[in-house]
Amino acid sequence: MAVTTSDVIGFIERLEDDSSKLYYEMAEKYPCQKDIFLKYAEECEKSKILVTRTYQETITDALEACFSFNGLELEEHKIEIYIPKKDKLCRRFEESDGN
């Protein structure tokens, strides 16, 4: 299946949305690190805007030609973004919150 630039941009936008959502959830779950996680979430949102604007401002027929990303399988690059149930990092945040 041919993958267009638009497909790649959409994939990146979804990754940034999912990442931002994760950081907002982590800010709620770990108040001691709230400021840092909120900054990360904001950076994801800024990155998404930057990628989208750059694409919209420079789009040409050459970029959208199906051969641009021929053979690229976006599903192979998909990642699950979630807060782990328990790991060392989570325990450390909980300990620093006094939980």
Long-range contacts (C-beta under 8 A, 24 or more apart in sequence): 1-73, 2-66, 2-67, 2-69, 2-70, 3-66, 3-68, 3-69, 3-70, 3-72, 3-73, 3-74, 4-64, 4-65, 4-66, 4-68, 4-69, 5-55, 5-59, 5-63, 5-64, 5-68, 5-69, 6-55, 6-64, 7-69, 7-74, 8-69, 8-72, 8-74, 9-51, 9-52, 9-55, 11-74, 11-77, 12-48, 12-51, 13-48, 13-51, 13-52, 15-79, 15-81, 16-44, 16-45, 16-47, 16-48, 16-51, 17-44, 17-48, 18-81, 19-44, 19-81, 20-44, 20-45, 20-48, 21-81, 22-81, 22-82, 22-83, 25-83, 26-83, 29-83, 29-93, 30-90, 30-93, 30-94, 30-97, 31-97, 32-93, 32-96, 32-97, 33-93, 33-96
